[in-house]
């Protein structure tokens, strides 16, 4: 800047900031991500502290976590279908910092998990594309996918997505000189995932084995290994869904999953290496060692807290398998059109690897455009941004991404890639597609959890599109290359703005309005929560009734476990989950009945409307705890849909 005499004038602050940012791209990157993280944190706070689900999975996991912190034995005294790493990780956190296990503390942790995981996936997209705008867009897309974390705050799925995000970022930022250590970290994350939610861990391991079989020498050099692994992974949907294949929608879901996985396998066929790669082999070896050591350490940590391996198996495997008996919901998709699109996707993958052989065609504008459209469509789907309403579904966030994932497996034309990058090309799409199986048996929040892994798939597609476009214009005149760079920058900025506006700013503003209008919850450990009336008032009245009537214990029909946290009363052992009718076996229910009978004054809280959602229209089963509640308590007052009940003389050992 110059003054009227032609001499340089003082630089205005805005110009100085612009110059510093242009000269220091690292600062620009940090500032851009910081802005998105701050906006996401504000939105997450208001969204987390205004949401409430009547079924109260939140209370169930918090009560179990509090019992673990207090020294109760997991799986023996604490009912759980989740792995020990969740309890060791968060139990250690609460114990280390001396924080009480409350709704406020748990929901604050969820805010951190939500924003942190979104940042992990966004940074992974940045590494995969080498593009700031696409990294910011990936962060916003992941944030939208993970909005389901507000449905069940502190559910183990929150830790699962953090582990998946960390794994994706770790692998996307490679390869590294210390490949064995980097692989060891990835293996440890896989072990932690497996011992947090076993189905998600098994799916991730299946994707890793598939990627290794098709891209790592010497496995990929042997057709029989590729064939066996491919068939085994194709069989995963049948094994997972096998119990309910007599249901039409389950068969269609299994076929859809097999078609999507088959398309990825077809696309991976040409990627097999012709020679060993020491760096990739060290990474794989490190991954195996890291997985084994972390798996062993987590199990040893569990055994030191009291339970046996038999107790762990009973909770993680046997009781987890019983969730299907408690809840079974149909995955929302239009079946006939989805299968038609799945067959088309499989056929396209087969033709793409046969007609356009790897490395045998020059870069093409149309190919780059198709990749870009597939990448944008993938991100729009998981962010629920419907630009054009087309089949197969605009309401299900995983269908379109799963059908397009195979495209990311095929490298752009004219590019020579490392074996490590080819491993990523198979692993990331396979991971995203196989993880969609978690929508069975309950396609609730699992739809959002399943969709977040497609952030990395969309990044691969868009990064490949940019690579191929640049190759097309590489030999053109300078102005054409400059126009391409300008066009890509504008398109990237517009895409980032669209996702931040739709995925963060607008939901955050709506949540703020709700938070401002809702009354404060006047209950211990929940003072930050603002839930819509009349629920908050009803819970306050129930806690007041428990105290005024001198209840020393209580049982819900079904349980609203947060009432234990708010009332200060301890649950019976083992603490019954919300839908305990089928979740607890007869022996566990009899133990709970004995605990309640031994209390000085047990009480009961019954909600027939809420119970119906677990009973699936059937009468309550003839089991010990159901019979105890129905026979040994009498209703005294109603609080909305709740019946507050006091014990008959025969309800306690002293009265018998």
SULFENNOR-V600838 format. One record per backbone hydrogen bond with DSSP energy under -1.0 kcal/mol. CO is the residue of the C=O (numbers start at 1). NH is the residue of the N-H. Records with the same first field share a line. If there is no record, write none. Layout:
CO->NH  NH
This chain:
1->9
3->6
7->3
12->16
13->17
14->18
15->19
16->20
17->21
18->22
19->23
20->24
24->28
25->29
26->30
27->31
28->32
29->33
30->34
31->35
32->36
33->37
34->38
35->39
36->40
37->41
38->42
39->43
40->44
41->45
42->46
43->47
44->48
45->49
49->530
53->56
56->60
57->61
58->62
59->63
60->64
61->65
62->66
63->67
64->68
65->69
66->70
67->72
68->71
73->77  78
78->75
84->88
85->89
86->90
87->91
88->92
89->93
90->94
91->95
92->96
93->97
94->99
100->102
102->106
103->107
104->108
105->109
106->110
107->111
108->112
109->113
110->114
111->115
112->116
113->117
114->118
115->119
116->120
117->121
118->122
119->123
120->124
121->125
122->126
123->127
124->128
125->129
126->130
131->135
132->136
133->137
134->138
135->139
136->140
137->141
138->142
139->143
140->144
141->145
142->146
144->147
146->149
147->150
148->151
152->155
155->158
156->160
157->161
158->162
159->163
160->164
161->165
162->166
163->167
164->168
165->169
166->170
167->171
168->172
169->173
171->174
177->179
178->182
179->183
180->184
181->185
182->186
183->187
184->188
185->189
186->190
187->191
188->192
189->193
190->194
191->195
193->196  197
195->85
196->83
197->201
198->202
199->203
200->204
201->205
202->206
203->207
204->208
205->209
206->210
207->211
208->212
209->213
210->214
211->215
212->216
216->220
219->222
222->226
223->227
224->228
225->229
226->230
227->231
228->232
229->233
230->234
231->235
233->236
235->239
236->240
237->241
238->242
241->244
242->245
244->247
247->251
248->252
249->253
250->254
251->255
252->256
253->257
254->258
255->259
256->260
257->261
258->262
259->263
260->264
261->265
262->266
263->267
264->268
266->269
268->271
277->281
278->282
279->283
280->284
281->285
282->286
283->287
284->288
285->289
286->290
287->291
288->292
289->293
290->294
291->295
292->296
293->297
294->298
295->299
296->300
297->301
298->302
299->303
300->304
302->305
303->306
308->312
309->313
310->314
311->315
312->316
313->317  318
314->319
317->321
320->323
322->325
323->327
331->333
334->338
335->339
336->340
337->341
338->342
339->343
340->344
341->345
342->346
343->347
344->348
345->349
346->350
347->351
348->352
349->353
351->355
357->360
364->368
365->369
366->370
367->371
368->372
369->373
370->374
371->375
372->376
373->377
374->378
375->379
376->380
377->381
378->382
379->383
380->385
381->384
388->390
398->402
399->403
400->404
401->405
404->407
405->408
406->409
412->415
418->422
419->423
420->424
421->425
422->426
423->427
424->428
426->430
427->431
428->432
429->433
430->434
431->435
433->436
434->437
435->438
436->439
437->440
441->329
442->444
444->447
445->449
446->450
447->451
448->452
451->454
452->455
454->458
455->459
456->460
457->461
458->462
459->463
460->464
461->465
462->466
463->467
464->468
465->469
466->470
467->471
468->472
469->473
473->476
477->481
478->482
479->483
480->484
481->485
482->486
483->487
484->488
485->489
486->490
487->491
488->492
489->493
490->494
491->495
492->496
493->497
494->498
495->499
496->500
497->501
498->502
499->503
500->504  505
501->506
504->508
505->509
506->510
507->511
508->512
509->513
510->514
511->515
512->516
513->517
514->518
521->523
523->526
525->104
526->529
529->521
534->538
535->539
536->540
537->541
538->542
539->543
540->544
541->545
542->546
543->547
544->548
545->549
546->551
547->550
553->603
555->605
557->607
560->563
561->564
562->566
563->567
564->568
578->559  580
579->583
580->584
585->589
586->590
587->591
588->592
589->593
590->594
591->595
592->596
593->597
594->598
596->599
597->653
601->552  553
603->555
604->645
605->557
606->643
607->611
608->612
611->614  615
612->616
615->618
621->623
623->627
624->628
625->629
626->630
627->631
628->632
632->648
634->646
637->644
639->642
642->639
643->606
644->636  637
645->604
646->634
648->651
